[in-house]
Amino acid sequence: METMHFPDEIRSLSQVPNLPTVTATINEKELLMAKALVEQLSEQFDP
């Protein structure tokens, strides 16, 4: 089970202290593959 957060509980990255700066680069193929994976594993929510 995941914790759901209310909008006022979510901070931007700039507000998180001592967070190391990380830069990442992805290419178009990686992005398409990630989107396809999420789409394949997604399903309708049925409470």
N, C-alpha and C positions, 0 to 999 in steps of 0.2 A: 504494500500500500504506500502511496506517495503522499507527502504532505502538501496540501493546497495552501497557497499564500494569497492573502488579500493584497490589493494593489499598494496600499500604504506600507506594507511590510517588505516590499521589494526595493532594493537599493541599486543605483547605477554602479558600474564598475569603479568609477572615479571616487565613490564614497566608501569603498572597502579599503581599510588600512592594510599596509604591508603586502599588497598584492603585487607579485612580480609581473613585469611587463612581458607579455608573450606575443610574438608576432608569428602568424602562420599564413602560409600561402597554399591555396588549393587551385587545381585547374578545373576547367569546365567538365571534363569527364568524371572527376571525383565528385563534383557537385551533383551531376546528373545521377550517378550511382547512389549517392546518399539519399536523394529525393525518391528514387525508385524503391530503395529499401524501406524507407518510412511508409511509402504508399502501400507496398506489399504487406507490411506488418500491421497496418491500420485497419480497424473495423469499427462498425457502428457501436456506440455506447448503449448498452442495455442494462440499466440498473437493476 
